[in-house]
Amino acid sequence: MGEIVVRKSPLNFVEVETRLRPVGQSILEIRASLPQEVDFAVSINGRIIIREEWAWTIPLPGDFVLFTPIVAGGGGDVLRTVA
């Protein structure tokens, strides 16, 4: 088993959830176990994994896998998005 870290908020670096993952699963398979209404960015050992690579990227045992929610919306009004 490996581990993944899921950030609860892109702005909060402290509040995270650690989950076990079976070794051999692709990022796409791991992503399927997370909330579908949230869009995530993924990194392995600090390297961003683009969405096109998710299906064939398989983390190795001991890799640090981080899922961070992506902030979206706001309609171009930066202050409205932050507030």
N, C-alpha and C positions, 0 to 999 in steps of 0.2 A: 504494500500500500504506500502511496505517496500522499502529499498534502497539497491543498490549494488554500489560498487566502482570499477571502471575498471582502472587499471594503464595503461598508454600509453606505458611505457617502463619499463622493469625490473630494469633498472639502474637509473631511475628518480623517486624519491619518492614524488615529488611535483606535477607533471603534471598528474592529474587524471580526470576521468569523473564520475560523479555521475548520476545514472539512477534510476528511480522508478521501482519497481517490484511488481506484484500482490502477495499478501500473499497466501501461499498454493502451490506455484510452487516449484518443485524440482530443485536442482542445474543443472541437465541435461536439464530441460526445460528452465531455465534461460540462460544456455550456448548456447542454440540454437538461442538466439536473438543477439548473439555477432558475430563478424567476424569469419567465418569458416576457413580462411586461417591462423589464429593465434592459437597456442596451449597455453592453460592457466593452471596455477596452481590456486587452489581455497582454501580460508580459511574462516572459520566462527568464529568470535571472537578470531582470532589468531590461531585456530586449523586447520591444513592442512586437507583437505578432499580428500582422495584418489579417483581416478577415478572410482573404483569399487563401491563406495558409492554414487556417484552422482545421480543415478536414484531414490534412496529412501531417500536421505537427503533433508529435507524441512526446510529452515531457519524459525525461529520464528519471529514475529514482533519485531523490535528493535535489532535484530542480526546485527552485522557488517560483511557484506559479501564482500570479496575482491577477484577480479580476477586479476592475475598478468601474463603477457605474459612470456613464457618460452623461453630462449635463446637456440638455437640449431645450429648445424653445426660446421664448423671449421676443420674437418678432423684430429683432434689431435694436430694441431699447435695452441697452446694457444695464442701466440702473434698475429697470423693472425685473430683469433676469436675476440680478444679484439679490434684490429685495425679495 
